[in-house]
Amino acid sequence: MQNKPNIRPSLLWEYDLETFNWVKSYKIVIERVVQLGEINEWKEILTFYGSDKIIETVEWSRQLDKRDKDFTMLFLQSDILHAA
């Protein structure tokens, strides 16, 4: 496993990324990428956290609306992440 996913610091603007715990704070990272992430950031969280952790997080999340949740499920099942 890599040390951290390579995502834009602006997605987590309110956190000190020098001390940020990427493993313990997976929920906020996944939610931000689902809401605001670019394809390369989706690839990063998929590699770092895995699809099971992303699906689990999206299913219980109160921060994500139905549209974000539905999109995530379709997106993870598609070939887009593997082709881009």
C-alpha positions in Angstrom: 0.0 0.0 0.0 1.3 3.5 -0.8 1.6 6.1 1.9 -1.3 8.3 0.7 -3.5 8.8 -2.3 -2.4 11.6 -4.6 -5.3 13.9 -4.6 -5.6 17.7 -4.7 -5.0 19.4 -1.3 -7.9 21.7 -2.0 -10.3 18.7 -1.5 -9.2 18.6 2.1 -8.5 22.3 2.6 -9.5 22.4 6.2 -7.0 19.7 7.3 -3.3 19.8 8.0 -2.1 17.3 5.4 1.3 17.0 7.0 -0.3 15.2 10.0 -3.5 13.9 8.2 -4.1 10.2 8.8 -5.2 8.8 5.4 -6.1 5.4 6.8 -8.2 6.5 9.7 -9.8 9.4 7.8 -10.8 7.3 4.8 -14.5 8.4 5.1 -13.8 12.1 4.5 -11.4 11.4 1.7 -13.7 9.0 -0.2 -16.7 11.4 0.3 -14.7 14.4 -1.1 -13.5 12.5 -4.1 -17.0 11.2 -4.9 -18.4 14.7 -4.7 -15.6 16.7 -6.3 -12.9 14.4 -7.6 -11.4 14.0 -11.0 -10.9 10.7 -12.7 -7.2 10.4 -11.6 -8.3 11.0 -8.0 -10.9 8.2 -8.3 -8.1 6.0 -9.5 -6.1 7.0 -6.5 -8.7 6.2 -3.9 -9.6 2.9 -5.7 -5.9 1.9 -5.5 -5.4 3.1 -2.0 -8.7 2.0 -0.3 -10.1 -0.6 -2.7 -13.7 -0.8 -4.1 -15.1 -2.6 -1.1 -14.1 0.2 1.3 -15.4 2.8 -1.2 -18.8 1.0 -1.5 -19.1 0.5 2.2 -18.4 4.2 2.8 -20.8 5.4 0.2 -23.6 3.2 1.4 -23.5 4.5 5.0 -22.6 8.1 4.2 -24.9 10.9 5.3 -22.9 13.5 3.4 -23.6 12.0 0.0 -26.9 12.3 -1.8 -28.7 9.5 -3.7 -27.3 10.8 -7.0 -23.7 10.6 -5.7 -24.3 7.1 -4.3 -25.9 5.8 -7.5 -23.2 7.3 -9.7 -20.5 5.7 -7.5 -22.0 2.2 -7.9 -22.3 2.6 -11.7 -18.9 4.2 -12.0 -17.1 1.4 -10.1 -18.8 -1.2 -12.2 -17.9 0.5 -15.5 -14.6 0.3 -17.4 -14.0 4.0 -17.3 -11.6 3.9 -14.4 -9.6 1.1 -16.0 -9.6 2.8 -19.5 -8.7 6.3 -18.5 
